Structures are given as structure tokens and as C-alpha cells.
Amino acid sequence: MKITRIDVFVVKAPLETPFAFSQGWVHQRAATLVRVSTESGLQGWGEAFTQGLEPPEIAAAAIGHALTPVVLGQDALSPVVLWHAMYNRTRDFGRKGSVMSAISAIDIALWDIAGQHYNAPIAALLGGACSTSVQPYATGFYRLKGQGEVARLTDEALRHRESGFRAMKIKLGFGVRDDLHVMHSIGEALNDPEIELMIDTNHAYGRSDAIRLGRGLADFSLRWYEEPVAPEDLEGYAAVRKALDMPIAGGENEHSLYGYNALFRADAVDVAQPDIGSCGGFTAVRDVLSMAQANGVMLNPHVWGTAIAQAASLQFIATIPVTHHRLDAVEPILEYDVSSHPFRQDLIAEPWQMVNGRVAIPGKPGLGIEVNTQTIEQYQTQHQTFSL
């Protein structure tokens, strides 16, 4: 099934109220979306994960200039073959960052096409679904001013509980003292041991402050402590992990089986968090999962993109086997971004909803979604077409 056309869309939506995480201020939600068309008429959608401060035009340029010459005219039903072709073509100037996100977008679209061709969800093509639904956790707790927002963040936690969330990830990294104040206020307000909490500092600290924060939260029974130090500081990850009892998570800024091989060899994490829109798509993340299983590391995908990225994450989460088997084994959970994002609910015809604390895994072919192209047209700032 020959690939005949690739459309690359850059979409942007300015935020009425900018918000901050530890690395800077977010003034817009943006995405790089890809539509791959074939001679049979089937079309697949993919997304290159745009980090909070990343211009979406970078991945769009990589797709247009580096990747379309590799995949146009090739067999859309050979995603693994094409993944290695794209990786090898870009190895000398890629391997990380936006180039890997570009590869991810095309790979996701190819798996979407394969699912439609074989009339099966991607989870079935990857070996089958271990589950039909997943528990979501609320990702939010961004800052509107910076430090000193304890009361507002505590109120946010209470709202998430009222909305039905039983797990929440709190964004920290605004100084150890402020972080501890926020967490203790949230913990006291919730006062519910059944609600799981996680923290994410987005690599705001060096080793000593990262360890100091973890020790200050030793009584919280955190599900995980995410990105305590810079992603390239694998020895730092290992040092923090050795110093603390809580599970250490990371990997949203790691890429491909090669990058994750180094992460696992360093004994850096208890929970690996590949983003399917960044690590290399389904082709790469299935290899990462095998390595994680072999190293006794839990895998829980990161996702902070549009509905397309969330659909990819849902399909993959369904395939993740239990890492440490027992009767009440811990299952992966879905990152559910509750911040302002018009490309989440409006981008697909049937947005998923949380019902009784769970989100159902779509069972339709491919990604299981129908993309609203009108939403793309409304927000697009760039549209490039590449064809045979």
C-alpha cells in the first residue's frame, strides 16, 4: 500500500491565562500533526510531541525536509522497516528531541493505517490488550504567579477529587520550601489515603535539593517522584534513587531504544515514562517496553499532547503487562492533562470521558478516533503538503 501524500499541520492556540512549570511560562498550546495518505484511500494520523516550550515548527521542518523523502512511495504497512529507514537517515543529526518527535508522528500515523487496513485497534496489532479501560490521573497544578500559590493549588486538588480523580500529579520545582508547603497543604486538605499523589519537578533541581525534597515528602507514600534532576544526568538519577525510598520516574525526554538502553543500564528509574509522540512512536516504545520488563522497571507512558497523542497512549497502555506480578498488581495509569487545551476535546468527534473513575480504551480500528479537520483549520498556522 503505497504512501502517496503527507500533510503536516502546525496548530496553535494562545492562552488567555499563561501558566508556568518549573522551566518557564507557557503562552500557547501548540502541536505538530501529520496525516499520511495512501493509494488505497486510507489515511492515518500522528503527532509529534511539542514540549511546553518547544516551537512546533521544528518537528514540522524535520518531517518535511528529512523524512518525507524517505517514506513517500513506500509501503505504509511496513512501519518497522520505515522506522529504521528514518532513524538511519537522521542518525547523524537526530537521535533526540524534535527529530525523534518527527519520526514518532509518522510512525503513529502508519500504525493507524495498519489498524484500519486489518480492521483492528493498534493494541491488537501490538499483541493484544491486557485491559479494556484505564484509570486516569489529573496532571495540572501549574502556576499563575510562581511561588506562594498554596491556597489556589490546594483548591485545585479538591476540585479534582470532586471530579472523580483518585490520583493526581502535582507540579513542583519552585524551591524546596515552597514545594513542601504546597504538598503538606494538599495532603492535609485531601486527608484521604485512597488518593494517590505523584510529584513532578521537571528537572528543576540538582542532586542535593532533589534529595532534600524527597526526604521532606517521605511520609506521603508517593506513587512516584518524576524528573528529579536533568534528563542527561543519569548518575544523578541513580544517586537520587539510592538516597530515597520512593519510586523515581523519568524518561519523557529520552528517546528510542538506544536512549532507554542507557537509562536502564544506569539503574536510573523505577518507572519509565516514554512519550509515544517523542520517543519514536509505537515501533520504538514496544522495544522500550521489552527492555523495561527485562530490567524490572515499570512503564507508564507520558502524554501531554492533543487527542491524537492521548489516543496513542491509550492504545499502548492497553498492551502493557504487569511488571511485578501479584494478585493486586499495580497497573499503568493514564496521564490526563486538565490544563487549558482546545486540541484535546475539540479535535476528535467522540472525546473520551471518565466513567466511574475509568477511561475506556477505544476498540475501533487503528487509533480508534475520527479527527475533526475543522478544528485543525481553525487553529492552523502552517500547512505543508508533500506528494508523489
C-alpha positions as a Markdown table, in Angstrom:
| # | Residue | x | y | z |
|---|---|---|---|---|
| 1 | Met | 0.0 | 0.0 | 0.0 |
| 2 | Lys | 2.0 | 3.0 | -1.3 |
| 3 | Ile | 2.3 | 6.2 | 0.6 |
| 4 | Thr | 1.2 | 8.9 | -1.8 |
| 5 | Arg | 0.9 | 12.1 | 0.3 |
| 6 | Ile | 1.9 | 13.6 | 3.7 |
| 7 | Asp | 0.2 | 16.6 | 5.2 |
| 8 | Val | 1.9 | 18.4 | 8.1 |
| 9 | Phe | -0.1 | 20.8 | 10.2 |
| 10 | Val | 1.1 | 23.3 | 12.8 |
| 11 | Val | -1.7 | 24.4 | 15.1 |
| 12 | Lys | -1.5 | 27.0 | 17.8 |
| 13 | Ala | -4.0 | 28.4 | 20.4 |
| 14 | Pro | -2.9 | 31.4 | 22.5 |
| 15 | Leu | -3.8 | 31.0 | 26.2 |
| 16 | Glu | -5.9 | 33.7 | 27.8 |
| 17 | Thr | -4.1 | 33.0 | 31.1 |
| 18 | Pro | -0.5 | 31.8 | 30.6 |
| 19 | Phe | 0.8 | 29.3 | 33.2 |
| 20 | Ala | 4.2 | 28.2 | 34.3 |
| 21 | Phe | 6.0 | 25.0 | 35.2 |
| 22 | Ser | 9.5 | 25.0 | 36.6 |
| 23 | Gln | 11.2 | 25.5 | 33.3 |
| 24 | Gly | 9.3 | 28.6 | 32.1 |
| 25 | Trp | 6.0 | 30.2 | 31.1 |
| 26 | Val | 3.6 | 28.6 | 28.6 |
| 27 | His | 1.8 | 31.2 | 26.5 |
| 28 | Gln | 0.1 | 28.9 | 23.9 |
| 29 | Arg | -0.9 | 25.3 | 23.3 |
| 30 | Ala | 0.7 | 24.1 | 20.1 |
| 31 | Ala | 1.0 | 20.8 | 18.2 |
| 32 | Thr | 2.6 | 19.3 | 15.1 |
| 33 | Leu | 0.1 | 16.9 | 13.4 |
| 34 | Val | 0.6 | 14.6 | 10.5 |
| 35 | Arg | -1.8 | 13.0 | 8.1 |
| 36 | Val | -0.4 | 10.2 | 5.9 |
| 37 | Ser | -2.4 | 9.2 | 2.9 |
| 38 | Thr | -2.2 | 6.0 | 0.8 |
| 39 | Glu | -3.1 | 4.9 | -2.7 |
| 40 | Ser | -5.9 | 2.8 | -1.2 |
| 41 | Gly | -7.6 | 5.9 | 0.3 |
| 42 | Leu | -6.7 | 5.1 | 3.9 |
| 43 | Gln | -5.4 | 7.9 | 6.0 |
| 44 | Gly | -3.5 | 7.8 | 9.3 |
| 45 | Trp | -3.0 | 10.5 | 11.9 |
| 46 | Gly | 0.1 | 11.1 | 14.0 |
| 47 | Glu | 1.5 | 13.7 | 16.3 |
| 48 | Ala | 5.0 | 15.0 | 17.2 |
| 49 | Phe | 5.0 | 15.8 | 20.9 |
| 50 | Thr | 5.6 | 19.5 | 21.4 |
| 51 | Gln | 7.2 | 20.1 | 24.7 |
| 52 | Gly | 5.8 | 23.0 | 26.7 |
| 53 | Leu | 8.4 | 25.5 | 25.4 |
| 54 | Glu | 9.1 | 23.8 | 22.0 |
| 55 | Pro | 8.2 | 25.6 | 18.8 |
| 56 | Pro | 6.1 | 23.1 | 16.7 |
| 57 | Glu | 7.8 | 24.3 | 13.5 |
| 58 | Ile | 11.0 | 22.4 | 14.4 |
| 59 | Ala | 9.4 | 18.9 | 14.1 |
| 60 | Ala | 7.3 | 20.1 | 11.1 |
| 61 | Ala | 10.6 | 21.1 | 9.3 |
| 62 | Ala | 12.2 | 17.8 | 10.1 |
| 63 | Ile | 9.2 | 15.9 | 8.7 |
| 64 | Gly | 9.1 | 18.0 | 5.5 |
| 65 | His | 12.8 | 18.2 | 4.8 |
| 66 | Ala | 14.3 | 15.0 | 6.2 |
| 67 | Leu | 11.5 | 12.3 | 6.5 |
| 68 | Thr | 9.1 | 12.7 | 3.6 |
| 69 | Pro | 11.8 | 11.8 | 1.0 |
| 70 | Val | 12.3 | 8.6 | 3.0 |
| 71 | Val | 8.7 | 7.4 | 3.2 |
| 72 | Leu | 6.9 | 8.8 | 0.2 |
| 73 | Gly | 6.2 | 5.9 | -2.3 |
| 74 | Gln | 7.0 | 3.3 | 0.3 |
| 75 | Asp | 4.7 | 0.6 | 1.8 |
| 76 | Ala | 2.5 | 2.1 | 4.5 |
| 77 | Leu | 2.1 | -1.4 | 6.0 |
| 78 | Ser | 5.8 | -1.6 | 6.9 |
| 79 | Pro | 6.1 | 0.7 | 9.8 |
| 80 | Val | 9.1 | -1.1 | 11.4 |
| 81 | Val | 11.0 | -1.0 | 8.1 |
| 82 | Leu | 10.3 | 2.6 | 7.6 |
| 83 | Trp | 11.2 | 3.5 | 11.3 |
| 84 | His | 14.7 | 2.2 | 10.8 |
| 85 | Ala | 15.0 | 3.9 | 7.5 |
| 86 | Met | 14.0 | 7.2 | 9.0 |
| 87 | Tyr | 16.3 | 6.7 | 12.0 |
| 88 | Asn | 19.3 | 5.8 | 9.9 |
| 89 | Arg | 18.7 | 8.7 | 7.6 |
| 90 | Thr | 18.7 | 11.1 | 10.6 |
| 91 | Arg | 21.1 | 9.5 | 12.9 |
| 92 | Asp | 24.0 | 12.0 | 12.4 |
| 93 | Phe | 21.7 | 14.9 | 13.2 |
| 94 | Gly | 18.9 | 13.4 | 15.1 |
| 95 | Arg | 18.6 | 10.7 | 17.8 |
| 96 | Lys | 17.0 | 13.1 | 20.3 |
| 97 | Gly | 14.5 | 15.9 | 20.5 |
| 98 | Ser | 12.4 | 17.2 | 17.7 |
| 99 | Val | 13.8 | 14.9 | 15.0 |
| 100 | Met | 12.7 | 11.9 | 17.1 |
| 101 | Ser | 9.3 | 13.5 | 17.6 |
| 102 | Ala | 9.0 | 13.9 | 13.8 |
| 103 | Ile | 9.8 | 10.2 | 13.4 |
| 104 | Ser | 7.2 | 9.4 | 16.1 |
| 105 | Ala | 4.5 | 11.3 | 14.3 |
| 106 | Ile | 4.9 | 9.4 | 11.0 |
| 107 | Asp | 5.2 | 6.1 | 12.9 |
| 108 | Ile | 2.0 | 6.7 | 14.8 |
| 109 | Ala | 0.2 | 7.5 | 11.5 |
| 110 | Leu | 1.5 | 4.3 | 9.9 |
| 111 | Trp | 0.2 | 2.2 | 12.7 |
| 112 | Asp | -3.1 | 4.0 | 12.5 |
| 113 | Ile | -3.2 | 3.0 | 8.8 |
| 114 | Ala | -2.3 | -0.6 | 9.6 |
| 115 | Gly | -5.1 | -0.9 | 12.1 |
| 116 | Gln | -7.6 | 0.4 | 9.6 |
| 117 | His | -6.3 | -2.0 | 6.9 |
| 118 | Tyr | -6.5 | -5.0 | 9.2 |
| 119 | Asn | -9.8 | -3.7 | 10.9 |
| 120 | Ala | -8.2 | -3.9 | 14.3 |
| 121 | Pro | -7.2 | -1.4 | 17.0 |
| 122 | Ile | -3.5 | -0.8 | 17.3 |
| 123 | Ala | -3.4 | -2.6 | 20.6 |
| 124 | Ala | -4.4 | -5.8 | 18.8 |
| 125 | Leu | -1.6 | -5.4 | 16.3 |
| 126 | Leu | 0.9 | -5.0 | 19.1 |
| 127 | Gly | -0.1 | -8.3 | 20.6 |
| 128 | Gly | -3.4 | -7.8 | 22.3 |
| 129 | Ala | -5.0 | -5.8 | 25.1 |
| 130 | Cys | -4.3 | -6.6 | 28.7 |
| 131 | Ser | -7.1 | -4.3 | 29.8 |
| 132 | Thr | -10.1 | -2.5 | 28.3 |
| 133 | Ser | -10.0 | 0.6 | 30.5 |
| 134 | Val | -7.5 | 2.6 | 32.5 |
| 135 | Gln | -7.6 | 4.8 | 35.5 |
| 136 | Pro | -6.7 | 8.5 | 34.6 |
| 137 | Tyr | -4.7 | 10.8 | 36.8 |
| 138 | Ala | -5.0 | 14.5 | 36.8 |
| 139 | Thr | -2.0 | 16.4 | 35.6 |
| 140 | Gly | -2.2 | 20.1 | 36.4 |
| 141 | Phe | -1.2 | 22.3 | 39.3 |
| 142 | Tyr | 0.6 | 24.8 | 37.1 |
| 143 | Arg | 1.5 | 28.2 | 38.5 |
| 144 | Leu | -0.2 | 31.5 | 37.6 |
| 145 | Lys | 2.3 | 33.6 | 39.5 |
| 146 | Gly | 5.1 | 31.3 | 40.7 |
| 147 | Gln | 5.7 | 30.9 | 44.4 |
| 148 | Gly | 3.2 | 31.5 | 47.1 |
| 149 | Glu | 0.1 | 29.9 | 45.5 |
| 150 | Val | -0.6 | 27.3 | 48.1 |
| 151 | Ala | -4.3 | 28.1 | 48.6 |
| 152 | Arg | -5.1 | 28.0 | 44.9 |
| 153 | Leu | -3.3 | 24.8 | 44.3 |
| 154 | Thr | -5.0 | 23.2 | 47.3 |
| 155 | Asp | -8.3 | 24.2 | 46.0 |
| 156 | Glu | -7.4 | 22.6 | 42.6 |
| 157 | Ala | -6.7 | 19.3 | 44.3 |
| 158 | Leu | -10.1 | 19.4 | 46.0 |
| 159 | Arg | -11.8 | 20.1 | 42.6 |
| 160 | His | -10.0 | 17.2 | 41.0 |
| 161 | Arg | -11.3 | 14.9 | 43.8 |
| 162 | Glu | -14.8 | 16.2 | 43.3 |
| 163 | Ser | -14.5 | 15.5 | 39.5 |
| 164 | Gly | -13.7 | 11.8 | 40.3 |
| 165 | Phe | -10.0 | 11.6 | 40.1 |
| 166 | Arg | -8.4 | 9.2 | 42.5 |
| 167 | Ala | -4.8 | 10.1 | 41.5 |
| 168 | Met | -3.1 | 13.4 | 40.9 |
| 169 | Lys | 0.3 | 14.7 | 39.9 |
| 170 | Ile | 1.4 | 17.9 | 41.4 |
| 171 | Lys | 3.9 | 20.2 | 39.5 |
| 172 | Leu | 6.7 | 21.3 | 41.8 |
| 173 | Gly | 10.2 | 22.7 | 41.3 |
| 174 | Phe | 9.6 | 26.3 | 42.6 |
| 175 | Gly | 12.0 | 26.0 | 45.5 |
| 176 | Val | 12.1 | 23.2 | 48.1 |
| 177 | Arg | 10.5 | 25.3 | 50.8 |
| 178 | Asp | 7.6 | 26.3 | 48.6 |
| 179 | Asp | 7.2 | 22.8 | 47.3 |
| 180 | Leu | 7.0 | 21.3 | 50.7 |
| 181 | His | 4.4 | 23.9 | 51.8 |
| 182 | Val | 2.2 | 23.1 | 48.7 |
| 183 | Met | 2.4 | 19.4 | 49.3 |
| 184 | His | 1.6 | 19.5 | 53.0 |
| 185 | Ser | -1.3 | 21.8 | 52.4 |
| 186 | Ile | -2.7 | 19.5 | 49.7 |
| 187 | Gly | -2.2 | 16.4 | 51.8 |
| 188 | Glu | -4.0 | 17.9 | 54.8 |
| 189 | Ala | -6.9 | 19.1 | 52.7 |
| 190 | Leu | -7.4 | 15.8 | 50.9 |
| 191 | Asn | -6.8 | 13.7 | 54.0 |
| 192 | Asp | -7.6 | 10.6 | 52.0 |
| 193 | Pro | -5.1 | 7.7 | 51.9 |
| 194 | Glu | -7.0 | 6.3 | 48.9 |
| 195 | Ile | -6.0 | 9.2 | 46.7 |
| 196 | Glu | -2.6 | 8.6 | 45.1 |
| 197 | Leu | -0.2 | 11.5 | 44.7 |
| 198 | Met | 2.8 | 12.0 | 42.5 |
| 199 | Ile | 5.1 | 14.9 | 42.1 |
| 200 | Asp | 7.0 | 16.3 | 39.0 |
| 201 | Thr | 9.7 | 18.9 | 39.3 |
| 202 | Asn | 10.5 | 18.9 | 35.6 |
| 203 | His | 14.2 | 18.5 | 36.4 |
| 204 | Ala | 14.3 | 21.8 | 38.4 |
| 205 | Tyr | 17.0 | 20.7 | 40.9 |
| 206 | Gly | 20.5 | 19.4 | 41.3 |
| 207 | Arg | 21.0 | 16.2 | 43.2 |
| 208 | Ser | 21.2 | 17.7 | 46.8 |
| 209 | Asp | 18.0 | 19.7 | 46.5 |
| 210 | Ala | 16.2 | 16.8 | 44.7 |
| 211 | Ile | 17.1 | 14.5 | 47.6 |
| 212 | Arg | 16.2 | 17.1 | 50.2 |
| 213 | Leu | 12.7 | 17.5 | 48.7 |
| 214 | Gly | 12.2 | 13.7 | 48.5 |
| 215 | Arg | 13.2 | 13.3 | 52.2 |
| 216 | Gly | 10.8 | 16.1 | 53.1 |
| 217 | Leu | 8.0 | 14.1 | 51.5 |
| 218 | Ala | 8.9 | 10.7 | 52.8 |
| 219 | Asp | 5.6 | 10.3 | 54.6 |
| 220 | Phe | 3.4 | 10.8 | 51.5 |
| 221 | Ser | 3.7 | 7.3 | 50.0 |
| 222 | Leu | 4.1 | 8.9 | 46.6 |
| 223 | Arg | 3.4 | 6.7 | 43.6 |
| 224 | Trp | 6.4 | 8.3 | 42.0 |
| 225 | Tyr | 8.8 | 11.3 | 42.0 |
| 226 | Glu | 9.2 | 12.4 | 38.4 |
| 227 | Glu | 12.2 | 14.1 | 36.8 |
| 228 | Pro | 14.1 | 15.0 | 39.9 |
| 229 | Val | 17.2 | 16.0 | 38.0 |
| 230 | Ala | 18.2 | 16.9 | 34.5 |
| 231 | Pro | 17.5 | 14.1 | 31.9 |
| 232 | Glu | 21.1 | 13.7 | 30.9 |
| 233 | Asp | 22.3 | 13.3 | 34.5 |
| 234 | Leu | 21.9 | 9.5 | 34.6 |
| 235 | Glu | 24.3 | 9.2 | 37.5 |
| 236 | Gly | 22.2 | 11.9 | 39.3 |
| 237 | Tyr | 19.1 | 9.8 | 38.8 |
| 238 | Ala | 20.8 | 6.8 | 40.2 |
| 239 | Ala | 22.1 | 8.8 | 43.2 |
| 240 | Val | 18.6 | 10.2 | 44.0 |
| 241 | Arg | 17.1 | 6.7 | 43.6 |
| 242 | Lys | 19.6 | 5.3 | 46.0 |
| 243 | Ala | 19.1 | 8.0 | 48.6 |
| 244 | Leu | 15.3 | 7.8 | 48.6 |
| 245 | Asp | 12.7 | 5.1 | 49.3 |
| 246 | Met | 10.1 | 6.4 | 46.9 |
| 247 | Pro | 9.9 | 5.3 | 43.2 |
| 248 | Ile | 11.8 | 7.5 | 40.8 |
| 249 | Ala | 10.3 | 8.2 | 37.4 |
| 250 | Gly | 11.6 | 9.7 | 34.3 |
| 251 | Gly | 12.1 | 9.3 | 30.5 |
| 252 | Glu | 9.7 | 11.8 | 28.8 |
| 253 | Asn | 12.8 | 13.5 | 27.5 |
| 254 | Glu | 14.5 | 10.2 | 26.5 |
| 255 | His | 14.3 | 8.8 | 23.0 |
| 256 | Ser | 14.4 | 5.4 | 21.2 |
| 257 | Leu | 15.6 | 2.0 | 22.3 |
| 258 | Tyr | 19.1 | 3.3 | 22.3 |
| 259 | Gly | 18.5 | 6.1 | 24.8 |
| 260 | Tyr | 16.4 | 3.9 | 27.0 |
| 261 | Asn | 19.1 | 1.3 | 27.0 |
| 262 | Ala | 21.4 | 3.8 | 28.6 |
| 263 | Leu | 18.7 | 4.8 | 31.1 |
| 264 | Phe | 18.2 | 1.2 | 32.2 |
| 265 | Arg | 21.9 | 0.3 | 32.4 |
| 266 | Ala | 22.4 | 3.2 | 34.7 |
| 267 | Asp | 19.7 | 1.9 | 37.1 |
| 268 | Ala | 18.2 | 5.3 | 36.9 |
| 269 | Val | 14.5 | 4.8 | 37.3 |
| 270 | Asp | 11.8 | 2.7 | 38.9 |
| 271 | Val | 9.2 | 3.9 | 36.4 |
| 272 | Ala | 10.0 | 4.6 | 32.7 |
| 273 | Gln | 7.8 | 7.3 | 31.0 |
| 274 | Pro | 8.3 | 7.3 | 27.3 |
| 275 | Asp | 6.1 | 9.7 | 25.4 |
| 276 | Ile | 4.9 | 7.9 | 22.2 |
| 277 | Gly | 4.9 | 11.2 | 20.3 |
| 278 | Ser | 8.5 | 11.8 | 21.2 |
| 279 | Cys | 10.4 | 8.5 | 21.9 |
| 280 | Gly | 9.9 | 7.1 | 18.3 |
| 281 | Gly | 6.2 | 6.2 | 18.1 |
| 282 | Phe | 4.8 | 2.7 | 18.6 |
| 283 | Thr | 7.7 | 1.0 | 16.9 |
| 284 | Ala | 10.2 | 2.4 | 19.4 |
| 285 | Val | 8.0 | 2.2 | 22.5 |
| 286 | Arg | 7.3 | -1.5 | 22.1 |
| 287 | Asp | 11.1 | -2.1 | 22.2 |
| 288 | Val | 11.3 | 0.1 | 25.3 |
| 289 | Leu | 8.6 | -1.9 | 26.9 |
| 290 | Ser | 10.5 | -5.2 | 26.3 |
| 291 | Met | 13.7 | -3.7 | 27.8 |
| 292 | Ala | 11.8 | -2.3 | 30.8 |
| 293 | Gln | 10.3 | -5.7 | 31.5 |
| 294 | Ala | 13.7 | -7.3 | 31.3 |
| 295 | Asn | 15.1 | -4.8 | 33.8 |
| 296 | Gly | 12.1 | -5.0 | 36.2 |
| 297 | Val | 11.2 | -1.4 | 35.5 |
| 298 | Met | 7.5 | -0.4 | 35.4 |
| 299 | Leu | 6.5 | 1.5 | 32.2 |
| 300 | Asn | 3.9 | 4.2 | 32.3 |
| 301 | Pro | 3.6 | 6.4 | 29.2 |
| 302 | His | 3.9 | 10.2 | 29.5 |
| 303 | Val | 1.4 | 12.2 | 27.4 |
| 304 | Trp | 0.8 | 16.0 | 27.2 |
| 305 | Gly | -0.4 | 16.4 | 23.7 |
| 306 | Thr | -3.6 | 16.5 | 21.7 |
| 307 | Ala | -6.4 | 13.9 | 21.5 |
| 308 | Ile | -4.2 | 12.1 | 18.9 |
| 309 | Ala | -1.4 | 11.7 | 21.4 |
| 310 | Gln | -3.9 | 10.6 | 24.1 |
| 311 | Ala | -5.4 | 8.0 | 21.7 |
| 312 | Ala | -1.9 | 6.6 | 21.0 |
| 313 | Ser | -1.2 | 6.4 | 24.7 |
| 314 | Leu | -4.5 | 4.6 | 25.4 |
| 315 | Gln | -3.8 | 2.0 | 22.7 |
| 316 | Phe | -0.3 | 1.4 | 24.1 |
| 317 | Ile | -1.4 | 1.4 | 27.8 |
| 318 | Ala | -3.8 | -1.4 | 26.9 |
| 319 | Thr | -0.9 | -3.6 | 25.9 |
| 320 | Ile | 1.4 | -3.2 | 29.0 |
| 321 | Pro | 1.7 | -6.3 | 31.0 |
| 322 | Val | 2.1 | -6.2 | 34.8 |
| 323 | Thr | 5.7 | -5.7 | 35.7 |
| 324 | His | 5.7 | -7.2 | 39.2 |
| 325 | His | 3.1 | -9.9 | 39.1 |
| 326 | Arg | 0.8 | -10.4 | 42.1 |
| 327 | Leu | -2.9 | -10.7 | 42.7 |
| 328 | Asp | -3.3 | -6.9 | 43.4 |
| 329 | Ala | -0.6 | -5.9 | 40.9 |
| 330 | Val | -0.1 | -2.2 | 40.1 |
| 331 | Glu | -1.5 | -1.2 | 36.7 |
| 332 | Pro | -0.4 | 1.7 | 34.5 |
| 333 | Ile | -2.5 | 4.8 | 34.6 |
| 334 | Leu | -3.3 | 7.5 | 32.0 |
| 335 | Glu | -1.9 | 11.0 | 32.3 |
| 336 | Tyr | -4.9 | 13.3 | 31.8 |
| 337 | Asp | -3.9 | 16.9 | 31.3 |
| 338 | Val | -6.5 | 19.1 | 32.9 |
| 339 | Ser | -5.0 | 22.4 | 31.8 |
| 340 | Ser | -6.4 | 24.6 | 29.1 |
| 341 | His | -6.1 | 22.8 | 25.7 |
| 342 | Pro | -8.5 | 23.2 | 22.8 |
| 343 | Phe | -6.9 | 20.4 | 20.9 |
| 344 | Arg | -8.0 | 17.7 | 23.4 |
| 345 | Gln | -11.8 | 17.7 | 23.4 |
| 346 | Asp | -12.5 | 19.5 | 20.1 |
| 347 | Leu | -10.0 | 17.7 | 17.9 |
| 348 | Ile | -11.9 | 14.4 | 17.8 |
| 349 | Ala | -15.6 | 13.5 | 17.1 |
| 350 | Glu | -16.0 | 11.4 | 20.2 |
| 351 | Pro | -13.9 | 12.7 | 23.1 |
| 352 | Trp | -13.5 | 10.1 | 25.8 |
| 353 | Gln | -14.9 | 10.6 | 29.3 |
| 354 | Met | -14.1 | 9.3 | 32.7 |
| 355 | Val | -16.9 | 7.0 | 33.9 |
| 356 | Asn | -16.7 | 5.5 | 37.4 |
| 357 | Gly | -13.1 | 6.6 | 37.6 |
| 358 | Arg | -12.0 | 4.8 | 34.4 |
| 359 | Val | -11.5 | 5.7 | 30.7 |
| 360 | Ala | -12.4 | 3.1 | 28.1 |
| 361 | Ile | -9.7 | 2.0 | 25.6 |
| 362 | Pro | -11.1 | 2.7 | 22.1 |
| 363 | Gly | -11.9 | -0.5 | 20.3 |
| 364 | Lys | -12.3 | 0.9 | 16.8 |
| 365 | Pro | -9.6 | 0.2 | 14.1 |
| 366 | Gly | -6.3 | 2.0 | 14.3 |
| 367 | Leu | -6.2 | 4.8 | 16.9 |
| 368 | Gly | -9.9 | 4.5 | 17.2 |
| 369 | Ile | -10.6 | 8.2 | 16.6 |
| 370 | Glu | -12.2 | 10.4 | 14.0 |
| 371 | Val | -10.3 | 13.7 | 13.6 |
| 372 | Asn | -12.2 | 17.0 | 13.2 |
| 373 | Thr | -10.3 | 18.7 | 10.4 |
| 374 | Gln | -12.4 | 21.8 | 11.0 |
| 375 | Thr | -10.6 | 22.2 | 14.4 |
| 376 | Ile | -7.3 | 22.0 | 12.6 |
| 377 | Glu | -8.4 | 24.5 | 10.0 |
| 378 | Gln | -9.5 | 26.9 | 12.8 |
| 379 | Tyr | -6.1 | 26.8 | 14.6 |
| 380 | Gln | -3.6 | 26.0 | 11.9 |
| 381 | Thr | -0.7 | 28.5 | 11.3 |
| 382 | Gln | 1.1 | 26.3 | 8.8 |
| 383 | His | 0.0 | 23.5 | 6.4 |
| 384 | Gln | 2.5 | 21.8 | 4.1 |
| 385 | Thr | 1.7 | 19.0 | 1.6 |
| 386 | Phe | 4.2 | 16.6 | 0.2 |
| 387 | Ser | 3.1 | 14.1 | -2.5 |
| 388 | Leu | 4.4 | 11.9 | -5.2 |
